Amino acid sequence: MLARIYRPTRNAMQSGKARTKKWVLEFEPQSPRGIEPLMGWTSSDDMRQQLSLDFDTKEEAVAYAEKNAIPFQVFEPHSATPKAKTYSDNFRYDRKVPWSH
């Protein structure tokens, strides 16, 4: 069963970067999810799909996977490019869209 090692991205609903510093080891699903005929819920009989392990560094996650003979794939994080903006940019005269009403 293949495992993914990656660093999660930040939540799109928040501006903070909580829970983006650690590396995560998750297992790929072995079987597709099915629909329960009675209630219509999606279900899976794969218990490893619920398992998620957190590590401080990528090397720790790789060492854990190698020690336990887990085949893995590492996904490198994309680096965010910070955009330099100042508060006074909101009031520039050459803005394309007016800031106030």
C-alpha positions in Angstrom: 0.0 0.0 0.0 1.5 3.3 -1.1 1.8 6.2 1.3 2.0 10.0 0.6 4.5 12.2 2.5 3.7 15.9 2.2 3.4 19.2 4.0 -0.2 20.4 4.1 -1.2 23.7 2.7 -2.8 26.4 4.7 -6.6 26.5 5.0 -8.1 28.8 2.3 -10.7 30.1 4.8 -8.0 31.6 7.1 -5.0 33.8 6.6 -2.9 32.0 9.2 -0.4 29.2 8.6 -1.3 26.9 11.5 -0.6 23.2 10.9 1.6 23.8 7.9 4.9 23.3 9.5 4.7 19.5 10.1 5.0 16.7 7.5 2.2 14.2 7.1 2.2 10.5 6.2 -1.1 9.3 4.8 -2.0 6.1 3.0 -3.5 6.0 -0.4 -7.0 4.4 -0.5 -6.8 0.7 -1.5 -10.4 0.4 -2.7 -12.8 3.0 -3.9 -15.6 4.3 -1.6 -18.9 2.7 -2.0 -22.5 3.9 -1.4 -24.5 2.3 1.3 -27.8 1.1 -0.1 -29.9 1.8 2.9 -28.8 5.4 3.9 -26.9 6.5 0.8 -23.7 7.4 2.8 -20.3 6.8 1.3 -18.3 4.1 3.1 -15.0 2.3 2.8 -13.7 -0.9 4.3 -10.1 0.4 4.2 -9.0 1.2 7.8 -5.6 2.7 6.8 -7.4 5.5 5.1 -8.3 6.9 8.5 -4.6 6.9 9.6 -2.6 10.1 9.4 0.9 10.5 11.1 2.6 13.8 11.8 6.3 14.3 11.8 8.5 17.4 12.4 10.8 16.9 9.4 10.6 15.1 6.1 13.6 12.9 7.0 11.7 11.6 10.1 8.7 10.6 7.9 10.9 8.9 5.3 12.9 7.1 8.0 9.6 5.8 9.5 8.3 4.6 6.2 11.6 2.9 5.4 11.8 1.3 8.8 8.3 -0.2 8.5 8.7 -1.2 4.8 6.0 1.2 3.6 6.3 2.2 0.0 6.0 6.0 -0.2 6.0 9.0 -2.4 7.3 12.4 -1.3 5.5 15.6 -2.5 7.6 18.7 -2.1 5.7 21.8 -1.0 5.3 24.8 -3.3 6.9 27.9 -1.9 4.6 30.9 -1.5 5.8 34.1 -3.1 5.1 37.0 -0.7 3.7 40.1 -2.4 5.1 43.3 -0.9 2.1 45.6 -0.2 1.8 48.6 2.0 -1.3 50.1 3.5 -0.9 53.2 1.5 -1.3 51.2 -1.7 -5.1 51.1 -0.9 -5.3 54.8 -1.5 -3.2 55.2 -4.6 -4.6 57.5 -7.3 -3.8 55.1 -10.1 -5.7 52.1 -8.7 -7.7 50.2 -11.4 -10.6 49.6 -9.0 -11.7 52.3 -6.6 -11.1 51.3 -3.0 -14.0 53.2 -1.4 -17.6 53.8 -2.4 
